[in-house]
Amino acid sequence: MIHFEKTSVLSVCARKLYDWHLQPGALEALTPPSEPVRVLNESFVLEEHAELTLELSLGPFKLHWIAHHQNIVPERRFDDIQRKGPFKHWHHQHLFEPLSEETTRMRDVIACSLPGGAVADRLLGWAVRKKLRRLFDYRHKQLYDRFGHAKPAFVTNG
C-alpha cells in the first residue's frame, strides 16, 4: 500500500472551504494544466454513494475514472474511493478541521495500490508519491492563492 498526505492551514472557515470544493469547476481549478481532467457527469452532486466520472488524458490516451463518494460529513470531510481507474485501490480522504472561525486545517490523505500488488507498490511507490506530491503541491497552492495562508500562530503540530 502506498500512503500520501498533504496538510495546509488556510485563512478561511471550514464551511466556506468545504463548500468551495463542491462547486462545479473546483476539480478543474485544482488540476494542473499539464494534466487535463474533464468531469463527464456535470450535474454531479456530492452526496453519500454518489459517483463522479472523470476523463483523464495520458498523452494521446483517454482514461475514465469513476470515484465513489462516502463518509460525507458536511463541512468536515468526504472520501472518494476509486471504483474504476488506473489503480488497484484508491482511497482519498478530504478532511477539513476548523482551527478557529477564520482558519481551517485541510488534509488530503491517500492510500492506494498499483495493479501488480505489493511488488509493484515497492518498485514504483516512489514514483507515485512523487507525482502525488507535485499534484497536491499545485492544488494546495491554488487554495493558498484563493484563500490565503493562515497566520503562523494558528499552525500546530499533531
Secondary structure, DSSP 8 states (H G I E B T S, - for coil): -EEEEEEEEESS-HHHHHHHHHSTTHHHHTS-TTS-EEES-TT----TT-EEEEEEEETTEEEEEEEEEEEEETTTEEEEEEEESSSSEEEEEEEEEEEETTEEEEEEEEEEE-TTHHHHHHHHHHHHHHHHHHHHHHHHHHHHHHH-B--GGG----
